[in-house]
Amino acid sequence: MVMKVLLVALSTSRAAKGEDVKRVHFEAGTAQNLTKDEIKMLDGLTAQAGRPHYRDVINEQPATDEDEGQGENETDFEAMTVADLKSHLTDAGVTFAPTAVKAGLVAAAQANATDEEL
């Protein structure tokens, strides 16, 4: 993977470590680790459209491994599915009720993210 700043939004499918392929979205203007296939696709779009779709990182803060696949430097918990939220909270060691609804899971994830920043 190579760190690049996206000049356009990018939605793609990725296989996370030991997980199934899932759809990820990266916002324009964010620094992201891109795969060789993603760069090849963006190069093709650049040739077709006549304008660049990414550039090298200069002074931007690159995404961390925790942010990878989230699409931006801050995790957008509301865009995640219930299964993804449960997986994220389980990985972070946060307990939650098995019957928890999405709003509760989002609140727990945001509270955990705030706690980690402190």
Secondary structure, 3 states (H helix, E strand, C coil): CEEEEECCCEEEEEECCCCCEEEEEECCCCEEEECHHHHHHHHHHHHHHCCCCEEECCCCCCCCCCCCCCCCCCCCHHHCCHHHHHHHHHHCCCCCCCCCCHHHHHHHHHHHHHHHHC
